[in-house]
Amino acid sequence: MVLQQPAHFMPIPPLESGDRLTRTEFERRYQATPEKFKAELIEGVVYVASPVRVFHGTPHAALVGWLTVYWAATPGVSVADNTTTRLDMDNEPQPDALLRIETGGNSTISEDGYIEGTPELIAEIASSSAAIDLGAKQNAYRRNGVQEYIVWQTFENRLSWFRLQAEEFVLIEPDADGIIRSSMFPGLWLAVPALLEGRMIEVLNVLQAGIADPAHQAFVQTLASPNLE
């Protein structure tokens, strides 16, 4: 006779792409996975990440570096890299990079150390994940009120910057100098052609010009007094 183990001794099933799970069950299974395992819950569906190749890793480092310099110059905002974000009950992504307002913004840090709510800016590196980043994930970010969404398609070497307007993502084009200026984060300027061509010194010089702009200093003052209009 074979004795069955009690239910609480049953092994936790592994996460697999295509699983349809609640956020609670997704987190239960995720906590039982190896440390370097990465999965996301997008519109109630699990997506398990592929191994990271240089086509993803180098652009990722460039975007995080750009955002980190802005963070260093802007008290009251914070950057996160590859951090689990509880958007809603069907969506728990790990954005490649995000920028959020710490006090008075649309997201908070939970007691167990996760981001809850909606970061103001999210950036994704789209290589093998392009169909998701520009499909279901983009829709989830739009519906949850992400104000600015950046997608860098590395195989095409194309960067798309979307801005939320009237509940829709609108594609923003660079100006005549090849620069996009964030509307949510004054001073966050991106030299798009320079970024795509790997000229990071130029990217950072343009960002420094944005940080030196009076609008950035006014923003910093606003962040220091979040209760003042």
C-alpha positions as a printed NumPy array, in Angstrom:
array([[  0.   ,   0.   ,   0.   ],
       [  1.346,   3.472,  -0.954],
       [  0.814,   6.198,   1.602],
       [  0.123,   9.668,   0.266],
       [  1.925,  12.6  ,   1.857],
       [ -0.204,  15.31 ,   3.441],
       [ -0.964,  18.243,   1.134],
       [  1.483,  20.524,   2.919],
       [  4.33 ,  18.185,   1.915],
       [  3.477,  18.404,  -1.781],
       [  6.309,  20.029,  -3.757],
       [  5.7  ,  23.52 ,  -5.083],
       [  5.265,  23.389,  -8.876],
       [  7.884,  25.259, -10.91 ],
       [  6.967,  28.385, -12.833],
       [  6.621,  27.796, -16.558],
       [  5.854,  30.171, -19.408],
       [  2.166,  30.149, -20.229],
       [  0.96 ,  29.309, -16.718],
       [ -2.156,  31.254, -15.772],
       [ -1.875,  32.122, -12.099],
       [ -3.137,  34.501,  -9.483],
       [ -0.546,  36.915,  -8.172],
       [ -0.553,  35.126,  -4.813],
       [  0.204,  31.749,  -6.407],
       [  2.795,  33.33 ,  -8.708],
       [  4.641,  34.755,  -5.706],
       [  4.424,  31.453,  -3.812],
       [  6.065,  29.586,  -6.673],
       [  8.563,  32.346,  -7.384],
       [  9.843,  32.306,  -3.817],
       [ 10.693,  28.621,  -4.265],
       [ 12.832,  29.182,  -7.384],
       [ 16.629,  29.592,  -7.564],
       [ 18.033,  33.046,  -6.856],
       [ 18.892,  33.972, -10.469],
       [ 15.641,  32.685, -11.963],
       [ 13.501,  35.454, -13.499],
       [  9.802,  35.319, -14.31 ],
       [  7.064,  37.898, -14.708],
       [  3.291,  37.83 , -14.395],
       [  1.735,  39.834, -17.242],
       [ -2.034,  39.997, -17.57 ],
       [ -2.298,  36.84 , -15.467],
       [  0.151,  34.844, -17.641],
       [  3.648,  33.737, -16.572],
       [  6.632,  34.596, -18.754],
       [  9.95 ,  32.977, -17.856],
       [ 12.955,  34.99 , -19.035],
       [ 15.607,  33.585, -21.347],
       [ 19.314,  33.696, -20.42 ],
       [ 20.674,  37.229, -20.761],
       [ 22.955,  37.81 , -23.745],
       [ 25.17 ,  40.801, -24.443],
       [ 22.525,  42.157, -26.842],
       [ 20.464,  42.763, -23.717],
       [ 23.119,  43.272, -21.053],
       [ 25.042,  46.16 , -22.632],
       [ 21.997,  48.311, -23.547],
       [ 20.597,  47.543, -20.096],
       [ 23.771,  48.881, -18.485],
       [ 23.626,  52.016, -20.662],
       [ 20.041,  52.855, -19.681],
       [ 20.623,  52.142, -16.008],
       [ 23.764,  54.29 , -16.065],
       [ 21.868,  57.196, -17.654],
       [ 19.083,  56.955, -15.074],
       [ 21.564,  56.577, -12.201],
       [ 23.284,  59.872, -13.022],
       [ 19.898,  61.605, -12.991],
       [ 19.042,  59.916,  -9.69 ],
       [ 22.279,  61.136,  -8.137],
       [ 21.409,  64.719,  -9.082],
       [ 17.74 ,  64.564,  -8.115],
       [ 16.96 ,  64.001,  -4.414],
       [ 13.456,  62.619,  -4.045],
       [ 13.532,  60.16 ,  -6.932],
       [ 14.964,  56.658,  -7.034],
       [ 16.078,  54.172,  -9.656],
       [ 15.494,  50.425,  -9.528],
       [ 17.051,  47.745, -11.712],
       [ 15.177,  44.5  , -12.413],
       [ 12.885,  44.938,  -9.41 ],
       [  9.617,  43.096,  -8.866],
       [  6.73 ,  45.549,  -9.153],
       [  3.204,  44.749,  -7.989],
       [  1.172,  46.734, -10.483],
       [ -2.2  ,  45.074,  -9.921],
       [ -3.672,  41.646,  -9.196],
       [ -2.783,  40.315, -12.676],
       [  0.556,  42.011, -13.261],
       [  3.849,  41.612, -11.423],
       [  6.631,  42.492, -13.875],
       [ 10.344,  43.023, -13.277],
       [ 11.108,  46.099, -15.398],
       [ 14.67 ,  46.311, -16.666],
       [ 14.839,  49.81 , -15.17 ],
       [ 12.434,  52.241, -13.574],
       [ 12.416,  55.725, -12.115],
       [  9.939,  56.666,  -9.402],
       [  9.056,  59.602,  -7.189],
       [  9.709,  58.514,  -3.622],
       [  7.238,  60.722,  -1.73 ],
       [  3.953,  61.757,  -3.282],
       [  4.38 ,  59.521,  -6.328],
       [  2.225,  56.653,  -7.518],
       [  4.202,  53.817,  -5.932],
       [  5.407,  52.752,  -2.509],
       [  7.76 ,  50.161,  -1.032],
       [  5.974,  47.273,   0.654],
       [  6.944,  45.846,   4.041],
       [  8.547,  42.875,   2.279],
       [ 10.626,  45.125,   0.02 ],
       [  8.747,  45.135,  -3.28 ],
       [  7.464,  48.092,  -5.272],
       [  3.682,  48.41 ,  -5.101],
       [  1.777,  50.671,  -7.451],
       [  2.914,  52.433, -10.601],
       [  6.393,  53.868, -11.176],
       [  6.298,  57.058, -13.2  ],
       [  8.848,  55.866, -15.802],
       [  9.673,  52.333, -16.923],
       [ 12.315,  51.202, -19.431],
       [ 12.577,  47.781, -21.037],
       [ 15.275,  46.238, -23.224],
       [ 13.457,  44.284, -25.92 ],
       [ 15.483,  41.602, -27.65 ],
       [ 13.795,  38.204, -27.417],
       [ 10.975,  39.817, -25.395],
       [  9.938,  42.442, -27.968],
       [  6.51 ,  40.928, -28.638],
       [  5.696,  41.056, -24.92 ],
       [  7.243,  44.462, -24.226],
       [  5.303,  46.061, -27.088],
       [  2.186,  43.949, -26.538],
       [  0.676,  42.677, -23.306],
       [  3.219,  44.397, -21.059],
       [  2.792,  47.752, -22.796],
       [ -0.973,  47.474, -22.359],
       [ -0.593,  46.636, -18.652],
       [  1.705,  49.614, -18.128],
       [ -0.678,  51.922, -19.988],
       [ -3.723,  50.737, -18.066],
       [ -1.927,  51.174, -14.737],
       [ -0.915,  54.742, -15.533],
       [  2.828,  54.542, -16.241],
       [  3.506,  58.085, -17.455],
       [  6.53 ,  57.36 , -19.66 ],
       [  7.571,  54.04 , -21.173],
       [ 10.856,  53.475, -22.993],
       [ 11.456,  50.384, -25.143],
       [ 14.873,  49.756, -26.708],
       [ 14.579,  47.107, -29.431],
       [ 18.149,  45.938, -29.612],
       [ 18.006,  43.773, -32.743],
       [ 16.531,  46.676, -34.731],
       [ 18.545,  49.206, -32.651],
       [ 15.429,  51.333, -32.288],
       [ 14.303,  53.26 , -29.222],
       [ 10.64 ,  54.116, -28.681],
       [  9.613,  56.596, -25.983],
       [  5.902,  56.578, -25.165],
       [  4.118,  59.234, -23.128],
       [  0.712,  58.69 , -21.539],
       [ -1.784,  61.167, -22.945],
       [ -5.56 ,  60.837, -22.493],
       [ -5.055,  57.239, -21.275],
       [ -3.149,  56.259, -24.43 ],
       [  0.56 ,  55.838, -25.095],
       [  1.733,  58.378, -27.674],
       [  5.099,  57.885, -29.389],
       [  7.429,  60.854, -28.803],
       [  9.953,  61.724, -31.494],
       [ 13.365,  63.295, -30.796],
       [ 13.723,  66.986, -31.581],
       [ 15.964,  68.399, -34.317],
       [ 19.002,  67.756, -32.099],
       [ 18.038,  64.126, -31.545],
       [ 16.977,  64.733, -27.932],
       [ 13.879,  63.613, -26.044],
       [ 13.087,  65.492, -22.851],
       [ 11.022,  63.784, -20.171],
       [  7.803,  65.577, -19.255],
       [  7.536,  63.727, -15.928],
       [ 11.14 ,  64.232, -14.816],
       [ 12.436,  67.698, -15.788],
       [ 16.095,  67.572, -16.784],
       [ 15.979,  63.932, -17.86 ],
       [ 17.207,  64.443, -21.399],
       [ 18.168,  61.602, -23.727],
       [ 20.344,  61.972, -26.828],
       [ 18.755,  59.123, -28.747],
       [ 21.134,  58.75 , -31.742],
       [ 24.137,  58.915, -29.4  ],
       [ 22.664,  56.182, -27.206],
       [ 21.914,  53.915, -30.162],
       [ 25.44 ,  54.413, -31.5  ],
       [ 27.102,  53.739, -28.146],
       [ 28.436,  57.269, -27.649],
       [ 27.82 ,  57.321, -23.905],
       [ 29.977,  60.403, -23.232],
       [ 27.617,  62.399, -25.441],
       [ 24.589,  60.816, -23.757],
       [ 25.876,  61.872, -20.346],
       [ 26.892,  65.352, -21.521],
       [ 23.354,  65.974, -22.8  ],
       [ 21.955,  64.67 , -19.534],
       [ 24.205,  67.039, -17.602],
       [ 22.843,  69.897, -19.693],
       [ 19.345,  68.83 , -18.695],
       [ 20.318,  68.658, -15.033],
       [ 21.728,  72.19 , -15.316],
       [ 18.444,  73.49 , -16.745],
       [ 16.424,  75.712, -14.348],
       [ 13.413,  73.4  , -14.74 ],
       [ 15.373,  70.63 , -13.055],
       [ 16.232,  72.765, -10.046],
       [ 12.583,  73.793,  -9.725],
       [ 11.621,  70.119,  -9.81 ],
       [ 14.101,  69.295,  -7.046],
       [ 12.596,  72.037,  -4.908],
       [  9.123,  70.648,  -5.522],
       [ 10.261,  67.178,  -4.471],
       [ 11.693,  68.634,  -1.264],
       [  8.262,  70.046,  -0.389],
       [  5.8  ,  67.448,  -1.781],
       [  2.81 ,  68.967,   0.028],
       [  3.268,  72.313,  -1.689],
       [  1.682,  72.975,  -5.062]])
